[in-house]
Amino acid sequence: MQFSSPVSIQWVADFIGAKLIGNVSAHATGINEIHKVEKGIWFCGPSKIL
């Protein structure tokens, strides 16, 4: 699923209660199920770490 505009991954982390590790200024352009990932999409595992 592509977002209508990029979303801050810090916002996503805050929204789902995850700990963000890495580039905190990055933006996501979409989100998908793990079996449908595309280049540039991040995956959040069971431990809620982005």
MOPAC internal coordinates of N, CA, C and O (Angstrom, degrees):
PM7 1SCF
backbone

  N    0.0000 0     0.00 0     0.00 0    0    0    0
  C    1.4377 1     0.00 0     0.00 0    1    0    0
  C    1.5285 1   108.27 1     0.00 0    2    1    0
  O    1.2310 1   120.65 1   -51.51 1    3    2    1
  N    1.2794 1   116.36 1   128.49 1    3    2    1
  C    1.4581 1   121.54 1   178.01 1    5    3    2
  C    1.5282 1   109.44 1   -96.56 1    6    5    3
  O    1.2310 1   119.95 1   -42.80 1    7    6    5
  N    1.3327 1   117.69 1   137.20 1    7    6    5
  C    1.4557 1   122.16 1   175.92 1    9    7    6
  C    1.5272 1   109.30 1   -77.97 1   10    9    7
  O    1.2310 1   120.65 1   -26.01 1   11   10    9
  N    1.3238 1   116.37 1   153.99 1   11   10    9
  C    1.4715 1   119.76 1   178.51 1   13   11   10
  C    1.5303 1   111.08 1   -68.36 1   14   13   11
  O    1.2310 1   120.73 1   154.05 1   15   14   13
  N    1.3470 1   116.22 1   -25.95 1   15   14   13
  C    1.4630 1   121.49 1   172.97 1   17   15   14
  C    1.5310 1   107.35 1  -150.53 1   18   17   15
  O    1.2310 1   119.62 1   -25.99 1   19   18   17
  N    1.3376 1   118.34 1   154.01 1   19   18   17
  C    1.4649 1   121.11 1  -178.29 1   21   19   18
  C    1.5320 1   112.23 1   -57.21 1   22   21   19
  O    1.2310 1   121.44 1   -33.57 1   23   22   21
  N    1.3394 1   114.85 1   146.43 1   23   22   21
  C    1.4622 1   122.41 1  -178.84 1   25   23   22
  C    1.5235 1   108.45 1  -119.22 1   26   25   23
  O    1.2310 1   120.03 1   -43.89 1   27   26   25
  N    1.3078 1   117.55 1   136.11 1   27   26   25
  C    1.4563 1   122.07 1   177.41 1   29   27   26
  C    1.5314 1   109.75 1   -60.85 1   30   29   27
  O    1.2310 1   120.11 1   -48.91 1   31   30   29
  N    1.3357 1   117.40 1   131.09 1   31   30   29
  C    1.4646 1   118.31 1   177.91 1   33   31   30
  C    1.5177 1   111.44 1   -70.83 1   34   33   31
  O    1.2310 1   120.35 1   159.69 1   35   34   33
  N    1.3400 1   116.93 1   -20.31 1   35   34   33
  C    1.4681 1   119.52 1   173.19 1   37   35   34
  C    1.5247 1   109.52 1   -65.47 1   38   37   35
  O    1.2310 1   120.28 1   139.85 1   39   38   37
  N    1.3355 1   117.07 1   -40.15 1   39   38   37
  C    1.4635 1   120.89 1   177.34 1   41   39   38
  C    1.5295 1   110.20 1   -62.51 1   42   41   39
  O    1.2310 1   120.45 1   135.76 1   43   42   41
  N    1.3399 1   116.75 1   -44.24 1   43   42   41
  C    1.4646 1   120.88 1   178.96 1   45   43   42
  C    1.5236 1   109.84 1   -60.15 1   46   45   43
  O    1.2310 1   120.25 1   133.64 1   47   46   45
  N    1.3276 1   117.13 1   -46.36 1   47   46   45
  C    1.4667 1   121.48 1   179.62 1   49   47   46
  C    1.5286 1   110.73 1   -59.69 1   50   49   47
  O    1.2310 1   120.02 1   134.36 1   51   50   49
  N    1.3063 1   117.58 1   -45.64 1   51   50   49
  C    1.4655 1   121.40 1   178.25 1   53   51   50
  C    1.5285 1   110.93 1   -62.72 1   54   53   51
  O    1.2310 1   120.54 1   138.56 1   55   54   53
  N    1.3190 1   116.58 1   -41.44 1   55   54   53
  C    1.4626 1   122.39 1  -177.67 1   57   55   54
  C    1.5297 1   112.24 1   -62.02 1   58   57   55
  O    1.2310 1   120.55 1   139.89 1   59   58   57
  N    1.3479 1   116.56 1   -40.11 1   59   58   57
  C    1.4709 1   119.62 1  -177.85 1   61   59   58
  C    1.5279 1   112.71 1   -99.49 1   62   61   59
  O    1.2310 1   120.25 1  -177.27 1   63   62   61
  N    1.3279 1   117.13 1     2.73 1   63   62   61
  C    1.4606 1   120.51 1   178.79 1   65   63   62
  C    1.5121 1   113.30 1    71.52 1   66   65   63
  O    1.2310 1   120.76 1  -143.34 1   67   66   65
  N    1.3277 1   116.15 1    36.66 1   67   66   65
  C    1.4668 1   121.30 1  -178.38 1   69   67   66
  C    1.5251 1   111.13 1  -101.19 1   70   69   67
  O    1.2310 1   120.96 1   -20.57 1   71   70   69
  N    1.3188 1   115.78 1   159.43 1   71   70   69
  C    1.4598 1   122.39 1   173.92 1   73   71   70
  C    1.5276 1   107.52 1   -95.13 1   74   73   71
  O    1.2310 1   120.61 1   -56.02 1   75   74   73
  N    1.3023 1   116.43 1   123.98 1   75   74   73
  C    1.4627 1   121.31 1  -178.80 1   77   75   74
  C    1.5132 1   109.71 1   -89.70 1   78   77   75
  O    1.2310 1   120.66 1   -53.84 1   79   78   77
  N    1.3290 1   116.34 1   126.16 1   79   78   77
  C    1.4663 1   122.73 1   178.35 1   81   79   78
  C    1.5163 1   107.40 1  -120.99 1   82   81   79
  O    1.2310 1   120.17 1   -53.92 1   83   82   81
  N    1.3126 1   117.28 1   126.08 1   83   82   81
  C    1.4603 1   120.41 1   178.57 1   85   83   82
  C    1.5123 1   111.64 1   114.56 1   86   85   83
  O    1.2310 1   120.84 1    35.35 1   87   86   85
  N    1.3186 1   115.99 1  -144.65 1   87   86   85
  C    1.4597 1   123.05 1  -175.71 1   89   87   86
  C    1.5335 1   110.39 1   -72.82 1   90   89   87
  O    1.2310 1   120.19 1   -80.44 1   91   90   89
  N    1.3173 1   117.24 1    99.56 1   91   90   89
  C    1.4638 1   121.40 1  -176.87 1   93   91   90
  C    1.5303 1   112.97 1   -75.13 1   94   93   91
  O    1.2310 1   119.85 1   170.90 1   95   94   93
  N    1.3152 1   117.89 1    -9.10 1   95   94   93
  C    1.4643 1   120.32 1  -179.68 1   97   95   94
  C    1.5314 1   112.56 1   -99.21 1   98   97   95
  O    1.2310 1   119.93 1  -174.96 1   99   98   97
  N    1.3167 1   117.74 1     5.04 1   99   98   97
  C    1.4668 1   121.35 1  -179.31 1  101   99   98
  C    1.5340 1   110.97 1   -72.57 1  102  101   99
  O    1.2310 1   121.11 1   -18.38 1  103  102  101
  N    1.3242 1   115.49 1   161.62 1  103  102  101
  C    1.4570 1   122.09 1   178.74 1  105  103  102
  C    1.5284 1   109.55 1  -127.45 1  106  105  103
  O    1.2310 1   120.95 1   -33.37 1  107  106  105
  N    1.3281 1   115.80 1   146.63 1  107  106  105
  C    1.4704 1   121.64 1   176.36 1  109  107  106
  C    1.5190 1   108.23 1   -99.86 1  110  109  107
  O    1.2310 1   120.79 1   -39.53 1  111  110  109
  N    1.3176 1   116.09 1   140.47 1  111  110  109
  C    1.4653 1   120.90 1   177.45 1  113  111  110
  C    1.5190 1   111.65 1  -101.85 1  114  113  111
  O    1.2310 1   120.92 1   174.18 1  115  114  113
  N    1.3402 1   115.85 1    -5.82 1  115  114  113
  C    1.4538 1   120.09 1   178.74 1  117  115  114
  C    1.5122 1   110.68 1  -178.82 1  118  117  115
  O    1.2310 1   120.80 1    -2.41 1  119  118  117
  N    1.3104 1   116.07 1   177.59 1  119  118  117
  C    1.4586 1   121.91 1  -179.97 1  121  119  118
  C    1.5289 1   108.01 1  -147.52 1  122  121  119
  O    1.2310 1   120.53 1   -28.80 1  123  122  121
  N    1.3305 1   116.59 1   151.20 1  123  122  121
  C    1.4584 1   119.18 1  -176.25 1  125  123  122
  C    1.5122 1   110.64 1  -156.16 1  126  125  123
  O    1.2310 1   120.75 1    -9.83 1  127  126  125
  N    1.3103 1   116.17 1   170.17 1  127  126  125
  C    1.4517 1   121.79 1   173.80 1  129  127  126
  C    1.5223 1   108.51 1   -71.69 1  130  129  127
  O    1.2310 1   120.14 1   -26.79 1  131  130  129
  N    1.3354 1   117.34 1   153.21 1  131  130  129
  C    1.4612 1   121.60 1  -173.65 1  133  131  130
  C    1.5328 1   112.39 1   -58.27 1  134  133  131
  O    1.2310 1   119.14 1   146.74 1  135  134  133
  N    1.3064 1   119.25 1   -33.26 1  135  134  133
  C    1.4703 1   120.39 1  -179.04 1  137  135  134
  C    1.5257 1   112.97 1   -80.92 1  138  137  135
  O    1.2310 1   120.18 1   179.81 1  139  138  137
  N    1.3283 1   117.26 1    -0.19 1  139  138  137
  C    1.4611 1   121.31 1   178.73 1  141  139  138
  C    1.5257 1   112.30 1  -123.37 1  142  141  139
  O    1.2310 1   119.95 1  -159.64 1  143  142  141
  N    1.3285 1   117.70 1    20.36 1  143  142  141
  C    1.4674 1   119.78 1  -175.83 1  145  143  142
  C    1.5125 1   112.07 1   -64.43 1  146  145  143
  O    1.2310 1   121.54 1   -27.44 1  147  146  145
  N    1.3122 1   114.67 1   152.56 1  147  146  145
  C    1.4578 1   122.78 1   176.47 1  149  147  146
  C    1.5175 1   108.34 1  -127.03 1  150  149  147
  O    1.2310 1   120.12 1   -17.46 1  151  150  149
  N    1.2940 1   117.37 1   162.54 1  151  150  149
  C    1.4568 1   121.74 1   177.71 1  153  151  150
  C    1.5216 1   110.10 1   -53.71 1  154  153  151
  O    1.2310 1   121.18 1   -48.79 1  155  154  153
  N    1.3264 1   115.36 1   131.21 1  155  154  153
  C    1.4571 1   120.59 1   176.62 1  157  155  154
  C    1.5124 1   115.08 1    96.48 1  158  157  155
  O    1.2310 1   119.89 1   172.05 1  159  158  157
  N    1.3190 1   117.81 1    -7.95 1  159  158  157
  C    1.4585 1   120.19 1   179.36 1  161  159  158
  C    1.5183 1   109.50 1   -95.80 1  162  161  159
  O    1.2310 1   120.60 1   -43.68 1  163  162  161
  N    1.3147 1   116.45 1   136.32 1  163  162  161
  C    1.4588 1   122.36 1  -178.55 1  165  163  162
  C    1.5107 1   110.14 1   -91.73 1  166  165  163
  O    1.2310 1   120.48 1   -28.01 1  167  166  165
  N    1.3234 1   116.68 1   151.99 1  167  166  165
  C    1.4593 1   120.80 1   178.27 1  169  167  166
  C    1.5154 1   109.68 1  -116.35 1  170  169  167
  O    1.2310 1   121.07 1   -44.50 1  171  170  169
  N    1.3084 1   115.56 1   135.50 1  171  170  169
  C    1.4582 1   122.19 1   176.84 1  173  171  170
  C    1.5129 1   108.12 1  -106.45 1  174  173  171
  O    1.2310 1   120.46 1   -62.82 1  175  174  173
  N    1.3232 1   116.72 1   117.18 1  175  174  173
  C    1.4474 1   121.01 1  -179.54 1  177  175  174
  C    1.5244 1   112.40 1   -84.50 1  178  177  175
  O    1.2310 1   120.20 1     3.90 1  179  178  177
  N    1.3086 1   117.22 1  -176.10 1  179  178  177
  C    1.4589 1   122.18 1  -175.86 1  181  179  178
  C    1.5199 1   114.23 1   -60.09 1  182  181  179
  O    1.2310 1   119.67 1   156.06 1  183  182  181
  N    1.3414 1   118.24 1   -23.94 1  183  182  181
  C    1.4579 1   119.61 1  -178.66 1  185  183  182
  C    1.5321 1   112.37 1   -85.56 1  186  185  183
  O    1.2310 1   120.28 1  -176.12 1  187  186  185
  N    1.3152 1   117.07 1     3.88 1  187  186  185
  C    1.4704 1   123.44 1   179.08 1  189  187  186
  C    1.5189 1   112.22 1    56.24 1  190  189  187
  O    1.2310 1   120.81 1  -128.46 1  191  190  189
  N    1.3190 1   116.05 1    51.54 1  191  190  189
  C    1.4615 1   121.86 1   173.95 1  193  191  190
  C    1.5191 1   107.49 1  -117.69 1  194  193  191
  O    1.2310 1   120.19 1   -55.36 1  195  194  193
  N    1.3081 1   117.24 1   124.64 1  195  194  193
  C    1.4671 1   121.25 1   178.19 1  197  195  194
  C    1.5087 1   109.69 1   -99.04 1  198  197  195
  O    1.2310 1   120.10 1   180.00 1  199  198  197

